[in-house]
Amino acid sequence: MRYEFADRLQRLPPYLFVRLEEMTAKKRAEGIDIIDFGIGDPDLPTPDEIIEEMCIQSRINANQKYSSSAGERDLRVAVARWYKKRYGVDVDPDTQVCVTIGSKEAIFNIAQAFVNPGETIIAPSPGYPVYSGASTIFNEAECVKVPLRAEKDWLLDVDECPKGAKMLYINYPNNPTGATCDKDYLKKVYDWCQENDTILCVDDAYCEMTYDGYQAPSILEIGEDAIEFGSFSKTFNMTGFRLGYAVGHPDLIAGLKKCKGQVDSGAPIFIQKAAIKALEMYGENGEAPEAVRKNMKEYSDRREVLVNGLRELGFDVKMPKGTFYIWFDSKCKTSLEFTERMLDLGIVVTPGSGFGESAEGYVRMTVTQPIPRIKEALQRMKEGLN
Ligand SMILES: Cc1ncc(COP(=O)(O)O)c(C=O)c1O
């Protein structure tokens, strides 16, 4: 028997990271010592307090059962409390919060819940591939990719967005560019979406991964007519736990919950209980706990070593105030050409073109390597690139 993928699956572009993994595996098989700055997965461990809580919670029989697709109520209450501490915003845990299995599924499911075939989704380019991939293609929607540009600090310009779109995704602190935004910018995007009847989806996966005193604002500080996706993945080095949350307008949350009700039964309860512990570690004034601050200090130090080293090699690189991504023009004709040259030196970087054609020539390096390995990579680049 022959098994053919459904049309929607065939329309998906190849997922960038899969191709990169294959290329890297080949080099490893050749015995090359690889320094990997590729995929955005923290190398630092999950804080002990969270792991210990999860172990305790996982032994409780009631926590070994199905959760609900909306998530445990006590975690939704903890998310609401965190929004109050962190942003001074009141949200109702019953109608305005939904627990998600990582933010990725919610970014897809929100489109599933609200976008009809043929309607338009606006996705930033470069951008996280799920907006233009699964969110658009699985819903038979049309994707309009709006280019982000260096001269506009990689901020999506709503004046370039088509009117009449059903949904718009933005993401600051931004993957892959490391760009950040302020509240005035969020207000501009919010107002545009209100005027144009466009559902505003704010991907806030990196809201706590910030440096130099910068604090990322929340769209809920502007108004409730939007949905924001948060994640435990990067804040607490919990990518493998698969846990996030969505906060926003009750109708948007209701649609997300209805959709999730058909496809999942919620994240494991013991992981949700550990996440309560994680959020409760924040101070009453919204100050990040010691464990988070320590991790961010480490990423910040690595970021400085890498950016300064790249500058010494002649690259024009901005010091990002958010994310763990270093983003720069490779000065090669194509991103892939630079990526391949780096791979020959045993260094994995991510080609910017994989995040959108408008980023051709750019590359992304993630600071998920300790400082001695970053220095080693810089040395290899000094000797191997001309
Ligand atoms: C911009 C952005 N959004 C969302 C996600 C998904 O994060 P998670 O599903 O682990 O919460 C990622 C992961 O790398 C990301 O870069």
The ligand as an SDF file (V2000), in Angstrom:
LIG
                    3D

 16 16  0  0  0  0  0  0  0  0999 V2000
    9.3330   32.9980   18.8090 C   0  0  0  0  0  0  0  0  0  0  0  0
    8.9990   31.7050   19.4380 C   0  0  0  0  0  0  0  0  0  0  0  0
    7.7510   31.4620   19.8080 N   0  0  0  0  0  0  0  0  0  0  0  0
    7.3880   30.3100   20.3640 C   0  0  0  0  0  0  0  0  0  0  0  0
    8.3030   29.3070   20.5730 C   0  0  0  0  0  0  0  0  0  0  0  0
    7.8290   28.0010   21.1430 C   0  0  0  0  0  0  0  0  0  0  0  0
    8.1910   27.8230   22.4460 O   0  0  0  0  0  0  0  0  0  0  0  0
    7.5300   26.7040   23.3540 P   0  0  0  0  0  0  0  0  0  0  0  0
    6.5730   25.9210   22.5170 O   0  0  0  0  0  0  0  0  0  0  0  0
    8.6590   25.8850   23.8430 O   0  0  0  0  0  0  0  0  0  0  0  0
    6.8070   27.4540   24.4290 O   0  0  0  0  0  0  0  0  0  0  0  0
    9.6330   29.5000   20.2100 C   0  0  0  0  0  0  0  0  0  0  0  0
   10.6210   28.4370   20.4080 C   0  0  0  0  0  0  0  0  0  0  0  0
   11.7510   28.4950   20.0690 O   0  0  0  0  0  0  0  0  0  0  0  0
    9.9890   30.7290   19.6210 C   0  0  0  0  0  0  0  0  0  0  0  0
   11.2370   30.9770   19.2290 O   0  0  0  0  0  0  0  0  0  0  0  0
  1  2  1  0
  2  3  1  0
  2 15  2  0
  3  4  2  0
  4  5  1  0
  5  6  1  0
  5 12  2  0
  6  7  1  0
  7  8  1  0
  8  9  2  0
  8 10  1  0
  8 11  1  0
 12 13  1  0
 12 15  1  0
 13 14  2  0
 15 16  1  0
M  END
$$$$
